Amino acid sequence: MGSVPAPLARLIQELVKLPGIGEKTATRLAFHLTRTTRGDVDALAAALTALRDELHTCAECCALAASDPCELCADPRRPGDVVCVVEESADLAAVERAGTFRGRYHVLGGTLAPLDGIGPDELNVRPLLRRLDAGIVREVIIATNPTTEGEATALYLAQQIKPRGVRVTRIAHGLPMGGDVEYADLVTLGRALDGRREM
């Protein structure tokens, strides 16, 4: 990047570290920031600093939060007897955007990946089991991704939860709205058939 001034090159190098941002996108974003006002750049810098300074994990659900407990755990209108377990806080946000789940959450902080050295102790499994041992939760909805790691994590959690007398359910997998049966992969089509329900 010899033709790019050093401050711009440093910014591009930092932006490239973000997921989904390649060098072209990072360069475009960096040049865009040179055309914005000083106030906009300062606001962005302040937001990035606040992200690190003000965010922490909720002691109850392990989600990223600005308060402890988080807003969702502190909401008395949300029943605590149904808990939806997700991999990451971004998954929690996606479920919330759907607007149909009104219970509580638990964020694992990832999935089991033994080859990468990630076992149950590296995830937020113990805090989940402590919540269940308190006797309030009657159902756990496992909403991990339909990947090999997500499925392995779901099976492990079910094995840990069922002996506690808590109902364990798994989110349905199948064809997306607007999808064509003709183009569905075999695993997705099989799961759609297995997860069929009465009409």
PyMOL commands that set and color helices and strands:
alter all, ss='L'
color gray80, all
select helices_A, chain A and resi 6-16+23-34+38-54+71-74+89-98+114-116+120-122+125-133+148-164+181-183+186-194
alter helices_A, ss='H'
color red, helices_A
select strands_A, chain A and resi 56-57+64-65+82-86+104-107+139-142+167-170
alter strands_A, ss='S'
color yellow, strands_A
deselect
rebuild
show_as cartoon
